[in-house]
Each structure stands twice: as structure tokens, then as C-alpha cells.
């Protein structure tokens, strides 16, 4: 789920950049009051969702789990949802700043420029999430002490000769 969320975030990045470049090349009139209301409502919804997801992540960490990897997967799924909501909230803040600059000072170019800045921010978060979740998908998330313990158990339990594990 986390990996897929990161891929979707990268798709949103592409759409944000394309839309922003189009608006830079061919500016359109902006209805500032309506846009500010929508951006503010979007920010409020994202902040509420971030608080809920943050509490869920905190509560989830307090439960006892039978497997380390299972706990790690749940955390990454919650984290991916949390990062997605934070990315939305950050772009809402950038939109509000850009709309205020356009409305107060006539800087209509600020909205598409902030769109590109927001896309860069979302891309950085998505890349980090792809890296973290990709490690899980490729079974690279195991802790070194756990790997060493498994290696020792296999090598000592062989009993019939000398067994060396080159890669686990």
C-alpha cells in the first residue's frame, strides 16, 4: 500500500508540474476568494486527517505484535497515508501563500511557481517513501542482529559437516 501510494504521489507531481507550466505559459484568470476558501477548507481537512493518522500511528506502536516485519509493514502503510496527507496539506499552504500574493499584489505568476515548488516537495517525500517501502518489498528490511541470529542457528544446527552461509 505504501509503495503504491508513493507511485500515485509521483503521478500527482507530474500533473502538478504540467498544470503549473501550462498556467505559466498561458495565464488564466483566478477567482481569488473562491480559491482561497477551497484551499483553506482543503488545509483544514488535511490537518484533521494528519492528526487522526498521527494518533493512529502512535496508538498502533503501543500494541504488541508477534512479528517484527508485520509491525514494520503496518507502520509503513500508516506512514504512507500520513505522508500523503502531509503532502496535500503542504501544497494547500503553498496555494494559500500564492493566492494571497496574487490577490494582494497582483502576482498571478506566484500560483504556478508555488505549484512547481510544491511538486518538488511532494517528489522528495515520494522518493523517500519509495525507498523505504521498496526495501520491504525486496526483503531488505531485516535487522542485522536478526540475520546474524538466523545465520548462526542454521550453521550450528547443520550438525553434519561444515556449513557456511554466503548470503541469507
C-alpha positions as CSV (number, residue, x, y, z in Angstrom):
1,X,0.0,0.0,0.0
2,X,2.8,2.4,0.9
3,X,4.7,1.8,-2.3
4,X,1.5,2.3,-4.4
5,X,0.8,5.5,-2.5
6,X,4.3,6.8,-3.3
7,X,3.8,6.0,-7.0
8,X,0.5,7.8,-7.0
9,X,2.2,10.8,-5.4
10,X,4.8,10.8,-8.2
11,X,1.8,10.8,-10.7
12,X,0.4,13.8,-8.8
13,X,3.9,15.5,-9.1
14,X,3.8,15.2,-12.8
15,X,0.3,16.6,-13.1
16,X,1.2,19.5,-10.8
17,X,4.3,20.4,-12.9
18,X,2.4,20.1,-16.2
19,X,-0.5,22.2,-14.9
20,X,1.8,24.8,-13.4
21,X,3.9,25.1,-16.6
22,X,0.7,25.5,-18.7
23,X,-0.5,28.3,-16.3
24,X,2.9,30.0,-16.6
25,X,2.8,29.9,-20.4
26,X,-0.9,30.8,-20.7
27,X,-2.1,32.5,-17.5
28,X,-5.8,32.2,-16.7
29,X,-7.9,34.5,-14.6
30,X,-8.0,33.4,-10.9
31,X,-11.1,33.8,-8.7
32,X,-9.1,34.5,-5.6
33,X,-11.9,34.5,-3.0
34,X,-13.3,31.1,-4.1
35,X,-9.8,29.6,-4.5
36,X,-8.7,30.8,-1.0
37,X,-11.9,29.3,0.5
38,X,-11.2,25.9,-1.2
39,X,-7.6,26.0,-0.2
40,X,-8.4,26.8,3.4
41,X,-11.1,24.0,3.6
42,X,-8.6,21.6,2.0
43,X,-5.9,22.5,4.5
44,X,-8.4,22.1,7.4
45,X,-9.4,18.6,6.2
46,X,-5.8,17.6,5.7
47,X,-4.8,18.8,9.2
48,X,-7.7,16.8,10.8
49,X,-6.6,13.7,8.8
50,X,-3.0,14.2,9.8
51,X,-4.0,14.4,13.4
52,X,-6.1,11.2,13.1
53,X,-3.4,9.3,11.2
54,X,-0.7,10.6,13.6
55,X,-2.7,9.3,16.6
56,X,-3.4,6.0,14.8
57,X,0.4,5.6,14.2
58,X,1.1,6.4,17.8
59,X,-1.6,4.1,19.1
60,X,-0.5,1.3,16.7
61,X,3.0,1.5,18.0
62,X,1.8,0.7,21.5
63,X,0.3,-2.6,20.6
64,X,2.2,-5.9,21.0
65,X,3.0,-7.7,17.7
66,X,4.1,-11.2,17.1
67,X,6.4,-10.4,14.2
68,X,8.8,-7.5,13.7
69,X,8.3,-7.5,10.0
70,X,4.5,-7.4,10.4
71,X,4.8,-4.4,12.7
72,X,7.1,-2.7,10.2
73,X,4.7,-3.2,7.3
74,X,1.8,-1.7,9.2
75,X,3.9,1.3,10.2
76,X,4.9,1.9,6.6
77,X,1.3,1.8,5.4
78,X,0.3,4.3,8.1
79,X,3.3,6.4,7.3
80,X,2.5,6.4,3.6
81,X,-1.0,7.6,4.3
82,X,0.4,10.2,6.8
83,X,2.9,11.4,4.2
84,X,0.3,11.6,1.6
85,X,-1.9,13.8,3.8
86,X,1.1,16.0,4.8
87,X,1.9,16.5,1.2
88,X,-1.6,17.6,0.5
89,X,-1.5,19.9,3.5
90,X,1.8,21.4,2.4
91,X,0.5,22.1,-1.1
92,X,-2.6,23.7,0.4
93,X,-0.3,26.1,2.4
94,X,1.7,26.9,-0.7
95,X,-1.5,27.5,-2.6
96,X,-2.8,29.9,0.1
97,X,0.5,31.8,0.1
98,X,0.4,32.0,-3.7
99,X,-3.2,33.1,-3.8
100,X,-2.6,35.8,-1.2
101,X,0.4,37.1,-3.2
102,X,-1.7,37.2,-6.3
103,X,-4.8,38.7,-4.7
104,X,-2.9,41.4,-2.6
105,X,0.0,42.3,-5.0
106,X,-1.2,41.1,-8.4
107,X,1.5,38.4,-8.6
108,X,-0.6,35.9,-10.6
109,X,2.7,34.1,-11.6
110,X,3.2,33.1,-8.0
111,X,0.4,30.4,-8.1
112,X,2.0,28.3,-10.8
113,X,5.5,28.8,-9.4
114,X,4.3,27.6,-6.0
115,X,2.8,24.6,-7.8
116,X,6.2,23.7,-9.1
117,X,7.8,24.2,-5.6
118,X,5.0,22.0,-4.1
119,X,5.6,19.4,-6.7
120,X,9.3,19.3,-5.8
121,X,8.4,18.9,-2.1
122,X,6.0,16.1,-2.9
123,X,8.6,14.4,-5.1
124,X,11.1,14.3,-2.3
125,X,8.6,12.8,0.1
126,X,7.5,10.2,-2.5
127,X,11.1,9.2,-3.3
128,X,11.9,8.6,0.4
129,X,8.7,6.6,0.8
130,X,9.5,4.6,-2.4
131,X,12.9,3.8,-0.9
132,X,11.6,2.7,2.5
133,X,8.8,0.6,1.1
134,X,10.9,-0.8,-1.7
135,X,13.2,-2.2,1.0
136,X,10.3,-4.1,2.5
137,X,9.2,-5.4,-0.9
138,X,12.7,-6.6,-1.6
139,X,13.1,-8.2,1.8
140,X,15.9,-5.9,2.8
141,X,14.2,-4.6,6.0
142,X,15.6,-7.2,8.3
143,X,17.8,-6.0,11.2
144,X,21.4,-7.2,11.1
145,X,21.2,-8.9,14.5
146,X,18.2,-10.9,13.4
147,X,20.0,-12.0,10.2
148,X,23.1,-13.0,12.2
149,X,21.0,-15.0,14.7
150,X,19.3,-16.9,11.9
151,X,22.7,-17.5,10.2
152,X,24.2,-18.9,13.5
153,X,21.1,-21.1,14.1
154,X,21.3,-22.6,10.6
155,X,25.1,-23.1,10.7
156,X,25.1,-24.7,14.2
157,X,22.1,-26.8,13.5
158,X,23.5,-28.4,10.5
159,X,25.3,-31.0,12.6
160,X,26.7,-33.0,9.6
161,X,29.7,-31.2,8.5
162,X,30.8,-27.7,8.0
163,X,28.1,-25.3,6.6
164,X,28.9,-21.7,5.6
165,X,26.1,-19.4,4.5
166,X,27.3,-16.9,1.9
167,X,24.0,-15.0,1.5
168,X,20.9,-15.0,3.6
